Amino acid sequence: MKQISSVQNPFVKSLVLLQEKAKARKQTGTFLMEGQREISIAIKGGYQIETVLFLPEICTEKQASQLAPTAELIEINKEVFQKLAYRDTTEGILAVAKTKSTLLSDLQLSENPLILVAEAPEKPGNIGALLRTADAAHLDAVIIANPKSDLYNPNIVRSSVGCLFTNQIATGTTAEIIAFLKEKNIAIYCATLQNSNGYHLENYTTPTALVVGTEATGLTQEWRDAATQNIIIPMQGEIDSMNVSVAAAILIFEAKRQRGF
């Protein structure tokens, strides 16, 4: 079995680039993840694990092999682990995995889909929270319009607590996504202040896409114009908006309530 004990090792340097550079992830079609839970969830979600690196003082060869039996195993020392690990507590194990397609055409939707669309979310923490909510509600898909961040950014992987791997995710431009939804006869409900009905007054029991924008600027006019209906969450305090992941959760679980969970 291969062993690496130097942070100057070329493979280690390539993994550092995977952590730090979206370009490296895109060029190789791979990303680096860490932690037994995340790796096991990724495998369950159909991700291909190419390589597993383990620190034997924390994770044994047997544990690593059982977690990802088809992957190449590499034993590393503490110095290499600390160089590569993004978090302090990751159970002594990291893995290199293949990214998945994010093409709209690759989505597998049910006959009556419920979809979340987020336009240009910027903060990895918000994207992670959206993915966690989508997993909790078992949505058909999450679609990111005009993405600002690479989905396999380690901050998104971490903040999603593995839910990056449990959701169907696609990306595209606003125009592409609107065309896709209309082609599939999926009603578009846009969360916005302008020309809106109370979110609780609409019917989400048919094919539905719930669309949220950024807290700073909201949804673009293109989405508002394309909406089947614009919707609003009634605000009773001083502010007129809330965290995008909280707003999305309110809308999603109203739709789930109407569908009988």
Salt bridges, closest charged atoms under 4 A:
GLU38 OE2 - ARG87 NH2 3.35
ASP150 OD2 - ARG25 NE 2.35
GLU254 OE2 - ARG257 NH2 2.79
